[in-house]
Amino acid sequence: MTLFERSSRGVALTAAAAPVLAETKRMLASLEAVTEAAGGAARGTNGDLRLGVRSPPLGEPLRGMLARWRRDHPDVRLIVHELPDLELFSELVARRIDVALIPSFAPWPQIVMEPLYHERMVAAVPQDHALAGRDMLKWTDFHGETIYVQDWAQSHAMREFYASMMGVGMPLHPISASKQTVFSLVASGFGVTLAQQSQAEASFPGVVFRKIDETNARVEFSLAWSPQSECAVIGRFLASMRDSAAEKNVGASAP
């Protein structure tokens, strides 16, 4: 096949060479795209990050942390998996998620856990409940109340955490449901529950949130990942979250 023709006017492509040239340009462009994608993945500036969470990432400080990550890494696609404790652990071990944000009260073997930030706990009560008329609550105010706590099969960490804060003997009622379902029951007058301060930033019909005047009314959250992880995107995400926590002064050591 003749690609070039020579004449007194110089060298020119033949008609048959035109589609070959077009395909060659396409292949070179594809090769350049592959090279750029590979380089970005090696630097951690593109690709996917699979993030596991126990509850929706509402409110501060997590909302601001994720906003900073998005701003600094626009080419990394964030894929969020909202799962119960044991499923998060299983998915991390199986490497089907990359990083999880979990309460620190549930330590896991085979997984690296690094305290990241803490939040105050608040009470979620029906809007027409007697406790709704008070600005601050004590643990003793919950005696006699139906206190809902998320509790999953083979994982009672949340119930144990509630008990460690509120004291032994509190009437804790386990429920295997999302926080939104728990809030729905609270709004209907079935009982009360505890929530993170960030969750109180999102209004829920029929529910009011009240501060708890107790020094231990707080929960710490940790980053969790597999020690076998070597992905640059994961490393960048961990560094970004640490920096955000330090800037916001919400780290585990913050008052």
N, C-alpha and C positions, 0 to 999 in steps of 0.2 A: 504493500500500500504506500503510495506516495503522499507525503505530508507537505513537502515544500517544492516549489518550482523556482528555478533560477532563470533570470532573464537579464537583459541589458539594464533593466530598471531596478534590479536587485532581487531579493528573495521574498516570496509571498506564499501564504498557505494555500493549499489546494482546497477545493470545495469539500472533498472527503475529510479533510483535517478539521473542519469546523466543529463537528460534534465531539471529536476526540479532544479538542482543546477545551470545550465546555465541560466535559466530564473530568478532565484533568484538573481544571480549576476547582470544581466541586469537591474532588477528592482531597486536594491540598487544603481547601477551606475546612473540610471535616477533620483532617489531621491536625490543623491548628486549633480547632475547637476542642478536640480530645486532649491535646497538649495543655491548653489553658485550664480545662476541667481538672486534669490530673494535678496540675500545679496548684490550683485553688484548693483541692482536697488535701494535698500535702501540707499546705499552709493553714488549713482550717478556715478558709474564707468562703467556701461554697459547699454544697451537699445538703444532707438531711441531719437533723438532730431530733431524736425521739426522746421526749421528756415525759416521765411518769409523775403523776400527782395523785394524792389521796382525796383532795377536795378541789373545787374550782379555784383558779388563781385570781381571786377577787381582791380589789383594794390594795392598799399599801401595806408593807413595802414591796411585795412581790410584783405588783403591777408595774412600778417604776423600774425594777430590776429587769423585767422582761422587755420593757420599752427601750431601755438602754441597749440591751442585746440586739434587738431588732434594728435600732438605729446604726449600730456599729457593724452589723453583719447582715446586710439586706439580702445577700445572695444565699443565705443558709435558710432552708425551709424548716420551720419548727412544727413538729408533729406531736400533739399532746395526747397522752393516754391517761384517762381518769379511772383508777382501779382501786379495789380494796387492798389492804396491807399485804396479804399473802400472795396475791396475784402480782403486785408490784415486785415483790421479792423474786418470785419465780421468773418473771419477765427479765429482770436484771441479770439473774444467774444464767438464763438462756441466751442473753445478749440480744433480746428482741426489743428492748428499750436501752437507751444509752445512759441516761441520768434520771434519778428520781429526787423529788423534794418531799421529804417525809418527816413526821414528828420524831424527835430524837428519843422518845420513850420506848421505841420498839427496835432495839439493836438487832442486827442481822449478822449471822456468820457468812463468810465468803464474800462479803461486801464491804467496801470502804465507806465509812460514814464520817462526814466532817460538819460539825455545827456551823450554821450559816447565820441565822437570825432568830429573834424571838418576837412573840406577840403577846399582848395582854388577852386574857379571856374575859368575855362578857356573858351576861345572862340573857337568854331569849325567852320572853314571857308573852302570854296573850295580852293584847292591848287593853282589855277590860279586867285584867287580873289585879289583885290588890298590890302585888309587887311592882306593877307598872307605874304606880303613883309615887314610887321612891326613886331618888337619884342614885343612891349607892346601896349595894346589898352586901350582906355578910353570908358566910357559909351557913350559919345557923338559921338564916331566913328560909333556907330550902327544906328544912325539916317538915315532913308531912306532905311535901309536893311529889308529884310523879315526875321523875327526872329521866328524860330519854337520853340514851347514849348509843351511838352507832357501834354495833358489835357484830362481827362476822364469824362464820363457822371456823373453828380452830384458831381464831385470833381474837383475844380478849384484851389487847393492849390498851385500847381506848377506855374500856371500862375500868381497868386497873389504874389508869392515869387519873380518871375522874375521882376514883376512890382515894388515891394518894393526895389529891388536892382537898377534897371536901371532907374527908374523914370516913372512918368505918361506920357502917350503919345507915348510910344514906340510901333511900329507896331508888336505886338505879334500875331503869327498865331498858334492857337491850333491844335494839331494833336493827335488822339487816336491811337498811335502806339508805338512800342518798340524804344529804343534809337538807335538800329542798323538801323531801318528803317529811323529814322530821319537823322542819319549820311549818309545813302544812298542818301537821297534827297539833303543834303548839298554837297556831292561829285559830284552830277549831276548839281550843280549850281543853285538850286531852292532857296537857302537862307542860313542862318547861324543859329547856336544855341549855347547854353551854355552847358558846361559839367563839371563834377567833375575832379579834377586833376588826380585821379586814373584812370579814363576812358581814359585820354590822354596817359597813359602808353601803351595802346594797339593800335597798328597802324591800321588805316582804310584807304583803298585805296582812293585816291582823296581828303582826308581831312587832314588839318594841324591844329594844336592847338596852340593858342597864349595866353600868359599871359595877365591878365587884371589888370591894375595898378589902382585899386580902393580898399579902405580899407574894403568896405562891400562886396567884391566879394568872399564870403565864404558861406559854408552851414554846418550846424551842424546836426549830426546824433544821434539818440537816440535808446536805447534798449526799447522795448515795450513788455509787457506781462500782462497776466490776474492777478489781485490781488488774485484770488482764487487758483492760481497755488501752489502746494505743492510738486511737483516732485523734487527729489534731483538732477537729471540731469540738470534741468533748473537752479537750484541754483548754481551748479558748473559752468555752461556755463556763467552765469552773472558775477560770480566772476572772471573767466578767462579773459573775455573781459575787465572788469574794470582794472585788473592788467596789461594787455597788453597795454591798452591806457595810463596808468600811466607810464609804462616803456618807451614807445615810445614818451612820452610828446606830445600827440595829443589830450588830453582830452579837454573838453569843455572850461576849464579855461586857457588852454595853449595859448600863444600868436600866 
